[in-house]
Amino acid sequence: MSSDSAPEVFDITFVGAGPTGLFGAFYAGLREMSVKIIDALPQAGGQLIALYPEKMIYDSPGFPGIVSKDLVTNLVTQAGQWNPIYALGQRALNLTRRSLPGGPAEAQCWEIETDKEKHLTRTVMLSAGIGAFQPVTLKEGGADRFEGKGVVYMARDLNEYAGRNVLIVGGGDSAVDWALALESIAAHVTLIHRREGFRAHDSSVNALKASSVDVRIFYELREIQGDDRVERAVIFDNRTQEDTVLLVDDLILALGFKADLGPIREWGLETIGRRYIKVNQRMETNLPAVFAAGDIALQEDQDPLNLIVIGFGQVTVAVNYAYTLIKPGGKVFPGHSSEKMAGKAVPR
Ligand SMILES: Cc1cc2nc3c(=O)[nH]c(=O)nc-3n(C[C@H](O)[C@H](O)[C@H](O)COP(=O)(O)OP(=O)(O)OC[C@H]3O[C@@H](n4cnc5c(N)ncnc54)[C@H](O)[C@@H]3O)c2cc1C
């Protein structure tokens, strides 16, 4: 919000800080638009951070291979050149057309209401992927009591686990990726999974089997114990019900994420099936000044191609058309970045 009483109206607001939203934020900055980015997760990166932070990506242009979380860091740095405003940890719930504060009577903007605040914007970019991510949480066994006191659902800074005993619960990509990434950082890593088969990629599971991670299959979490912080975890063999007590400092409950388009479906947008927002070739939705790009967007005559590079391309198209709404008479073609960025100190 600006310091005077009128709320700040951004030129463009991205709902979703996945790769599509982050690259779009860079592009909108290049076009001198003021940018806000809303995401339900506390961290930018979308699926790359929530689902496969340690996995290699081989089909991002310019990178023969890059670790998912590093691509996110690069995208955040690239977008950061224009100082976008982040509203993380906020789920967008409602979209309402309203009059533009301080504008002529007929001028309108959009109000995006989240579970925390209201944001005003001239144009909206739905870069919401497969919907707002929320971790699957555990209520039993003391998990809620120790949340933030040794129990997390998403590992952020892995260096915080240096020299510690970590228990990871889960059998998907995030559980396996975090176990492998922590192998050389933590003092000891145990991973428990309730069945034999893992949902993670085969190559990751093979790496796990070859690692020093203490993998226990058919084990589940019964209880977390400690005073102010996690000190022990009671796990049990689900074939025999026999308990084992582990001394642990931290638990990562990688039980998966629920993604839900949820409220976006109620915004009056035309959809294709339950998953996709219908867009035209300019990436416009049926609502004025509302665009969509990335995994969430689909044109009527297309098959879904849910890939990072497609989102990059689509959001570039969308931002350049959004620009023409902000600067009437402005050109869709942005010019070349080599000219636009000339003289700007670019982080490397
Ligand atoms: C295991 C795995 C491996 C993959 N490997 C590759 C690969 O190698 N190459 C490749 O090109 N693609 C890969 N993909 C696909 C790729 O991750 C997606 O295409 C990409 O993440 C789509 O980006 P996006 O920004 O459109 O959406 P997302 O990454 O899904 O980001 C959308 C963001 O929007 C937020 N959001 C949604 N709704 C709301 C709301 N109402 N309020 C606030 N925030 C909201 C979500 O929390 C999320 O952070 C892989 C996917 C998986 C699962």
The ligand as a Tripos MOL2 file, in Angstrom:
@<TRIPOS>MOLECULE
LIG
   53    58     1     0     0
SMALL
NO_CHARGES

@<TRIPOS>ATOM
      1 C1          7.7810  -34.2310  -10.4950 C.3       1 LIG1
      2 C2          7.6330  -33.2140  -11.6050 C.ar      1 LIG1
      3 C3          8.6740  -33.0260  -12.4910 C.ar      1 LIG1
      4 C4          8.5470  -32.0990  -13.5550 C.ar      1 LIG1
      5 N1          9.6020  -31.9350  -14.4160 N.ar      1 LIG1
      6 C5          9.4910  -31.0240  -15.4140 C.ar      1 LIG1
      7 C6         10.5850  -30.8250  -16.3300 C.ar      1 LIG1
      8 O1         11.6220  -31.4940  -16.2530 O.2       1 LIG1
      9 N2         10.4220  -29.8970  -17.3230 N.ar      1 LIG1
     10 C7          9.2810  -29.1370  -17.4540 C.ar      1 LIG1
     11 O2          9.2180  -28.3020  -18.3550 O.2       1 LIG1
     12 N3          8.2440  -29.3140  -16.5900 N.ar      1 LIG1
     13 C8          8.3160  -30.2290  -15.5890 C.ar      1 LIG1
     14 N4          7.2550  -30.4120  -14.7350 N.ar      1 LIG1
     15 C9          6.0300  -29.5770  -14.9440 C.3       1 LIG1
     16 C10         6.2630  -28.1470  -14.4260 C.3       1 LIG1
     17 O3          6.6440  -28.1900  -13.0660 O.3       1 LIG1
     18 C11         5.0070  -27.3180  -14.6020 C.3       1 LIG1
     19 O4          4.6830  -27.2660  -15.9760 O.3       1 LIG1
     20 C12         5.2400  -25.8850  -14.0740 C.3       1 LIG1
     21 O5          5.5130  -25.9050  -12.6940 O.3       1 LIG1
     22 C13         4.0260  -24.9910  -14.3400 C.3       1 LIG1
     23 O6          4.3330  -23.7370  -13.8500 O.3       1 LIG1
     24 P1          3.1950  -22.6800  -13.4380 P.3       1 LIG1
     25 O7          3.9340  -21.4750  -12.9230 O.co2     1 LIG1
     26 O8          2.2550  -22.5130  -14.5660 O.co2     1 LIG1
     27 O9          2.3800  -23.3720  -12.2590 O.3       1 LIG1
     28 P2          2.8580  -23.9320  -10.8270 P.3       1 LIG1
     29 O10         4.2860  -24.3230  -10.8330 O.co2     1 LIG1
     30 O11         1.8490  -24.9730  -10.4770 O.co2     1 LIG1
     31 O12         2.7010  -22.6800   -9.8640 O.3       1 LIG1
     32 C14         1.4290  -22.1750   -9.5770 C.3       1 LIG1
     33 C15         1.4770  -21.4370   -8.2540 C.3       1 LIG1
     34 O13         0.2140  -20.7660   -8.0950 O.3       1 LIG1
     35 C16        -0.1610  -20.8100   -6.7400 C.3       1 LIG1
     36 N5         -1.6200  -20.6490   -6.6400 N.ar      1 LIG1
     37 C17        -2.5760  -21.3440   -7.2880 C.ar      1 LIG1
     38 N6         -3.8080  -20.9160   -6.9470 N.ar      1 LIG1
     39 C18        -3.6130  -19.9050   -6.0580 C.ar      1 LIG1
     40 C19        -4.4960  -19.0650   -5.3330 C.ar      1 LIG1
     41 N7         -5.8370  -19.1550   -5.4200 N.pl3     1 LIG1
     42 N8         -3.9490  -18.1490   -4.4940 N.ar      1 LIG1
     43 C20        -2.5990  -18.0340   -4.3640 C.ar      1 LIG1
     44 N9         -1.7210  -18.8230   -5.0250 N.ar      1 LIG1
     45 C21        -2.2200  -19.7360   -5.8660 C.ar      1 LIG1
     46 C22         0.3030  -22.1960   -6.2710 C.3       1 LIG1
     47 O14         0.4690  -22.2260   -4.8530 O.3       1 LIG1
     48 C23         1.6280  -22.3490   -7.0430 C.3       1 LIG1
     49 O15         2.7250  -21.9240   -6.2730 O.3       1 LIG1
     50 C24         7.3440  -31.3350  -13.7070 C.ar      1 LIG1
     51 C25         6.2950  -31.5170  -12.7830 C.ar      1 LIG1
     52 C26         6.4220  -32.4540  -11.7630 C.ar      1 LIG1
     53 C27         5.2750  -32.6200  -10.7890 C.3       1 LIG1
@<TRIPOS>BOND
     1     1     2 1
     2     2     3 ar
     3     2    52 ar
     4     3     4 ar
     5     4     5 ar
     6     4    50 ar
     7     5     6 ar
     8     6     7 ar
     9     6    13 1
    10     7     8 2
    11     7     9 ar
    12     9    10 ar
    13    10    11 2
    14    10    12 ar
    15    12    13 ar
    16    13    14 ar
    17    14    15 1
    18    14    50 ar
    19    15    16 1
    20    16    17 1
    21    16    18 1
    22    18    19 1
    23    18    20 1
    24    20    21 1
    25    20    22 1
    26    22    23 1
    27    23    24 1
    28    24    25 2
    29    24    26 1
    30    24    27 1
    31    27    28 1
    32    28    29 2
    33    28    30 1
    34    28    31 1
    35    31    32 1
    36    32    33 1
    37    33    34 1
    38    33    48 1
    39    34    35 1
    40    35    36 1
    41    35    46 1
    42    36    37 ar
    43    36    45 ar
    44    37    38 ar
    45    38    39 ar
    46    39    40 ar
    47    39    45 ar
    48    40    41 1
    49    40    42 ar
    50    42    43 ar
    51    43    44 ar
    52    44    45 ar
    53    46    47 1
    54    46    48 1
    55    48    49 1
    56    50    51 ar
    57    51    52 ar
    58    52    53 1
@<TRIPOS>SUBSTRUCTURE
     1 LIG1         1 GROUP 0 **** ****
